[in-house]
Amino acid sequence: MLTESEILANETYIIDLLKDIKREGIRDYIHYLKNSDFFIAPASTKYHRDYPGGLAEHCLNLLEPLKLSNSRLKREEQLPEDSLVIIALCHDICKEGLYIGEYGNYRTLEGHPANNKHSILSIERIKKYIRLTRIERDVILYHMGLFSCYEYGMEYTPEDLIKAIKRHPLVQIFAAIDMEETHWQR
């Protein structure tokens, strides 16, 4: 459980990180975030960080491991800082507006588009404001590994995932980081 001051601290930190990104539309994206429930929403209804502020906390918790993994790649494979911030902090923006109720009794909003297209919805929401690189898109699209393929009724196949991993190793690495944060740090 987070206190109100911890939730506010996470919000301030995320906004400061995003303000450092020099991309067209980032200010509009920040405005969108501030007017959403992103900073107070849970990350899930019962599985991980199922408390107010859990979604933002989950996203923040992925940034440092992603930076560390990126630093271990060959120099020519390393992504710039802004890409890492966008991937970690924005990969689950699809969950904005997804949960209703209160702590201990959250439920998924029936008919919310994230129920059927989790990663795709995150990409769609981000692209309304900022342009994603192909690698950023791939990492966000496949951040749930093979679950990303099956979630969409095989719109994306395991072969598509393998191609994305061959384009950049962070596709697979970020999926593992997200899974670890999601499942082993409850």
Secondary structure as the mmCIF struct_conf table of DSSP 4:
data_model
#
loop_
_struct_conf.conf_type_id
_struct_conf.id
_struct_conf.beg_label_comp_id
_struct_conf.beg_label_asym_id
_struct_conf.beg_label_seq_id
_struct_conf.end_label_comp_id
_struct_conf.end_label_asym_id
_struct_conf.end_label_seq_id
HELX_RH_AL_P HELX_RH_AL_P1 GLU A 4 LYS A 19
TURN_TY1_P TURN_TY1_P1 ASP A 20 ASP A 20
TURN_TY1_P TURN_TY1_P2 GLU A 24 GLY A 25
HELX_RH_AL_P HELX_RH_AL_P2 ILE A 26 LYS A 34
TURN_TY1_P TURN_TY1_P3 ASN A 35 ASN A 35
BEND BEND1 SER A 36 ASP A 37
TURN_TY1_P TURN_TY1_P4 PHE A 38 ILE A 40
BEND BEND2 ALA A 41 ALA A 41
BEND BEND3 ALA A 43 ALA A 43
BEND BEND4 THR A 45 ARG A 49
BEND BEND5 TYR A 51 TYR A 51
TURN_TY1_P TURN_TY1_P5 PRO A 52 GLY A 53
HELX_RH_AL_P HELX_RH_AL_P3 GLY A 54 SER A 71
TURN_TY1_P TURN_TY1_P6 ARG A 72 ARG A 72
BEND BEND6 LEU A 73 LEU A 73
HELX_RH_3T_P HELX_RH_3T_P1 ARG A 75 GLU A 77
HELX_LH_PP_P HELX_LH_PP_P1 GLN A 78 PRO A 80
HELX_RH_AL_P HELX_RH_AL_P4 GLU A 81 CYS A 90
TURN_TY1_P TURN_TY1_P7 HIS A 91 ASP A 92
HELX_RH_3T_P HELX_RH_3T_P2 ILE A 93 LYS A 95
TURN_TY1_P TURN_TY1_P8 GLU A 96 LEU A 98
STRN STRN1 TYR A 99 ILE A 100
BEND BEND7 GLY A 101 GLY A 101
TURN_TY1_P TURN_TY1_P9 TYR A 103 GLY A 104
STRN STRN2 ARG A 107 THR A 108
HELX_LH_PP_P HELX_LH_PP_P2 LEU A 109 LEU A 109
TURN_TY1_P TURN_TY1_P10 GLU A 110 GLY A 111
HELX_RH_3T_P HELX_RH_3T_P3 PRO A 113 ASN A 115
TURN_TY1_P TURN_TY1_P11 ASN A 116 ASN A 116
HELX_RH_AL_P HELX_RH_AL_P5 HIS A 118 LYS A 127
TURN_TY1_P TURN_TY1_P12 LYS A 128 TYR A 129
BEND BEND8 ILE A 130 ILE A 130
HELX_LH_PP_P HELX_LH_PP_P3 ARG A 131 THR A 133
HELX_RH_AL_P HELX_RH_AL_P6 ARG A 134 LEU A 141
TURN_TY1_P TURN_TY1_P13 TYR A 142 GLY A 145
HELX_RH_AL_P HELX_RH_AL_P7 LEU A 146 GLU A 151
TURN_TY1_P TURN_TY1_P14 TYR A 152 MET A 154
BEND BEND9 GLU A 155 TYR A 156
HELX_RH_AL_P HELX_RH_AL_P8 PRO A 158 ARG A 167
TURN_TY1_P TURN_TY1_P15 PRO A 169 PRO A 169
HELX_RH_AL_P HELX_RH_AL_P9 LEU A 170 HIS A 183
TURN_TY1_P TURN_TY1_P16 TRP A 184 TRP A 184
#
